[in-house]
Amino acid sequence: MTVATVAPTAPALRPHGRDRAVDLVRAVCILGVVVLHAMMVGVGVAGGIPSFVNASDGTWWIVPLSWVLQVMPLFFVIGGFSAATAYRRARARGSDAVGFVSSRVHRLLRPAIVTIGVVGVLLALLASAGVPGDLVTLAGFRFAQPLWFLGVFLVCQALVPALLRLHERAPLATIAALAAAATAVDVLRLATGVDALGFFNLAFVWLTLQQLGFFLADGRIDALSRRTRLFVAVGAVAALAASFASGIHSPDLVANINPPTTALLLVGVAHTALFSLLRGRLGRIAERRPARRFMDFVTPRAMTVYLWHMPVLLGLAGSSAMWALTTGLPLPAVDGPWWWLTRPLWLAAALAATAAVALVAARVEAATPPPATRSARRAALAVVAGAAGVALLLVVGTTVATAAIAVALLAWALRLARRTAPMGVEGGQRIGRSLVDGVQVPAPTAP
């Protein structure tokens, strides 16, 4: 008996090999994050004292808004797709896992070290200018909140070589094990009432979604019939609705991110199925001039935009408070009619200011990375150091001192991920390892 197989559908690619639909969705995801966070900024002045609050707390509109703008699950799926594609190409060119991980460390941490360093200096300037300490502390806290993505994404990307190898050997078993672990964490958290247990899903939820991106990279999802993909999307949404109705998950998808819950897995499955169904149409949209210009701006600056959008929002919030204090004019009450009428202007200012900062700051992200280390130990330590620097800011908070420590840890990570030994020495080490493995390689040429 023969088994019929369906060939994966080849995505539409740009001349240099990038998937147009994936680039468009990634750029839209970045835009969605900025818009969501901008909507959550609330500024007020009472008794001559400014206040900064989360404008979505206790509001009705955050629920439907989160259904539209909670794009992090899809972002990790796209991250898995891109990482699998990039690593396979690197392997085909003769590169290895160490080089891939080191390149990811440089790509993610180089723009981050600049942002964290600048924010540390700005916090010191605010304190020296006499800004109340609680406001400086709040600014540091708000800045650090989105950095969870940097730490988690760094670790997920560092595990790509190992998890892709497992995926190529046992794809269904691997993703099922990760999803089961995420579900077990949710069950244990609900059974015990200890919400802190949910933070184990910083690993399992996001790794499962990244693993789903490997299936997208294989073409397995696109090879499914349209009816099957539509059924999966509808089924995931129905399961999500049932979890809301039963009280298992909050209908606010922003609340489901801290700590991550399995609701995000259902969102990721629905988004991935819909992306696959619309992939051809998205590819055609990506060819249009407005979409190309949008992607050409965001794609090479994606990490810069993500890292800088919160400092920009905090700056705009502070400027609004200063304007109100200086002029004596009241600011719109959060969630009131005038607040909503001014939201389009606020969002436009937030997007324009973030884009302006990204134009300058993205030079760091665009710089050519140094040669990667060939030491697996150094690459692993680089990931640990980078994740530790981010974790410090998230757990302790961003202050002048913690920013300085985080910058030192990230600088150490970048140094570890860089090749430090002379070419001849590392070349000799490579020849020695190859001879041990019984493989002959050509001798390196003299520098």
WODA-V195139 format. One line per field, one symbol per residue. phi: phi as a letter, one per 40 degrees, with the letter a starting at -180 (. if undefined). burial: I if it has 16 or more other C-alpha atoms within 10 Angstrom, else O. A space follows every 50 residues. Layout:
BEGIN
phi: ???
burial: ???
END
This chain:
BEGIN
phi: .bbcbbcdccccbcdcgcccccccccccccdccccccccccbbabbggbc bbbccccgbcccccccccbcbcdcccccccdccccccccccccgcbcccc ccccdccccccccccccccdcccccccccgcddcccccccccccdccdcc cccccccccddccccccccaccccccccccccccccccccccgccccccc cdccccccccccccccccgcccccccccccccccccccccccccccgcbc ccccccbbccbcdcccccccccccdccbdcccccccccddccccccccdc bdccccccccdccccccccccccccccgcccdcdgcdccccccdcccccc ccccccccdcccdcccccccdccbcccccccccccccccccdcccchcbc cccccccccccccccccccbcddccccccccccccccgbcbcccccc
burial: OOOOOOOOOOIIOOOOOOIIIIIIIIIIIIIIIIIIIIIOIIIIIOOOOI OIOOIIOOOOOIIOIIOOIIIIIIIIIIIIIIIIIOIIOOOOOOOOIIII IIIIIIIIIIIIIIIIIOIIOIIOOOIOOOOOOOIIIIIIIIIIOIIIII IIIIIIIIOIIOIIOOIOOOIOOIIOOIIIIIIIIIIOIOOOOOOOIIII IIIIIIIIIIIIIIIIIIIOIIIIOOOOIIOIIIOIIOOIIOIOOOOIII IIIIOIIOIIIIIIIIIIIIIIIIIIIOIOOIIOIIOOOOIIOOIOOIIO IIIIIIIIIIIIIIOIIIOIIOOIIOOOOOIIOIOOOOOOOOOOOIIOII IOIIIOOIOOIIOIIOOOIOOIIIIOOIIIIIIIIIIIIIIIIIOOIIII OIIIIIIIIIIIIIIIIIIOOOOOOIIOOIIOOOOOOOOOOOOOOOO
END
